[in-house]
Amino acid sequence: MKTLILYSTRDGQTKKIANYIAGIIHENVDVKSITDMYELANYDRIIIGASIRYGHFNKALYKTLEKHTALLNQKTTAFFGVNLTARKPEKSTPETNVYVRKFLQRITWKPTMSAVFAGALFYPRYNFFDRIMIQFIMRITGGETDPTKEIEYTDWQKVRSFSEVFLQLK
């Protein structure tokens, strides 16, 4: 079976997760940005991963889904969302993570399985505006605010488990 992993990332963590999943799937797998050229019909299984920035997924994700929902609903598919809210255990499932829950309710694509993974915080890499805004958001949500820190919250065992379950799907 041929698998495509599409990702939408802002700071690279979703791409890193997509590549990690590809390493577990190992055979007949392609990893592409959602803005790259690809032909979904050439794949048996499709995983789409996207990150949240300021409460929203990338518009390219919605455009892709508008164009390909019918095809996606005929295939074995998975979705994973990536956001910092998921660093909290009580907000780390599709049902308890407000961004992923609302996204899955809003779209007509019905992924075979879905997950949410905690992302990463890269203060030194952010521009001034993003650093200030993300610090503000982290302050009100009880997170790290030190602008010198880079913290990866991603639970790689959770990503591995997601990948292994996906491999078992027909």
N, C-alpha and C positions, 0 to 999 in steps of 0.2 A: 504494500500500500504506500502511496505517495502522500506525504504530509507537507502542508504549507503553514508556516507560522508568520503571521503578519503582526507588526507592532507599530504603535504610535508612541513616541517618546519625546520628552522635552529635554531632559538632562542625562539620558542614557541608561537609566536603571531598567526601564521596560525592555530595552534592547538587550541588556545584559541577562535579564530573566529569560527572554525569548531564546537567546543563544544557549543558555543553560538547559532549557527544555529540549532544544534540538540535540544537545549532547546526550541526553538520556534516550531520546527516540532513536538517535544514531544513524539509522539507514533511511535512504530516500526521503530526506527532509530538506526543505529550503526555508531560509529565514529572510524576510524582506520587509522593508518599511512599507507602511500602508500607502505611501505616496509613490512607491516604485511601480514599474510595469509588471503585471502578473496576469495569468489566465487561470481563474479559479476552477474552471471546468477540467483542468489538467490534474487536479488533485482529488484524492479520495477523502482526505481528512484535513480540516482547517482549524487552526487555533488563531484567535485574534486577541492580542493584548494591548491595552491602552492605559495611559496614565492620566491622572487628574491634575489640572493646574487651575488654581483659584476656583475650584468647584465645578469645573467643566472638562469634559473630554474634548479632544481635538475635533474640529469640524470635519476633517478628512475622514474620520471614523464614521460619522453619520452619512457622509456622501457615499462611502463604500457600501454601507449597509443598505442605503436606498437603492443603489444600483444592483446589488447582488443578493438581497434577502431570499428571493425564491430559490436560487441555487443553494445558498447556505442551508436553508431549511430541508434540503434533500440529502445533505451530506452529514457525516459525523463531524461535529464541530464543538469547539470549546471557546469560552471567553474568560479572560482574566483581567481584572482591573488592578491598577497599582496606585496607591495613595498613602500619604503619611498617617491618615486617620486609622488605617489598618494596623498601625503599630500597637494599638490598644486591643487586647484580646477580645473585649466585648464588641469590637467593631471590625472584626477580621473575617467575617463570613459574608457571602453575598446577601444573606437575609438581614444581617445586622449592620452592614456598611451602607450608609444612606446613599452614597454616590452610585454604587453598583446596583443596589436595589431599585432606585429610581430609573437608572439606565435600562435595566432589564424589563421594567414595567413599560417604559416608553417605546421600545423598539418592537418591530414585528418579527425579527429574527429570534428564533428560540434555540439557543445553543444546547447541545446535548448535555454539557456540563459547564459549570462556571465556578470561578474562584476569585478571591481578592487577596493580594499580597501587599505587605508593607513595602514602601519604597525606600528612598535614601534622602538624606539631607546633606546638601553640598554648599554650605554657606560661602566658603571662599571662592567658589566658582560663579556665584550669582552676581548679577549687576546690582548696583546700589538699590534701585527700586524693588527688585525681587527680594533682595536680602532683608530690607526693612519690612516688606509686606509679609514674608514668610516668618520672620521673627515675631511680628505682631500676632499672626495666626497661631504660632507655636506657643506664645505666651498665654493666650486666652484658652488654649487647649491643654496646658500643662506640659508642654514639650521643651526640648532643648532650644536655648536662645543664644548661646555663645557663638558669635560670628566667625570664630576661628575653627569651628568643628566641622568635620565630615563624618556622618554616622549612617551606616547601612543598617536599616531595620529589617530588611528582607529575611524571612525565615526560609533558608534554602532547603531544609527538610520538608517543609510544607510544599515548596515548589516541586521537589522530587516526587512526593506522594501524588500530587496533581498529575504530573507527567506519567507516572506509572499507571494510574487509573485510566488516563486517556489512552495509553497503549493497549489496554484491555478491551476498549470499546470496539465494536464491529463497524 
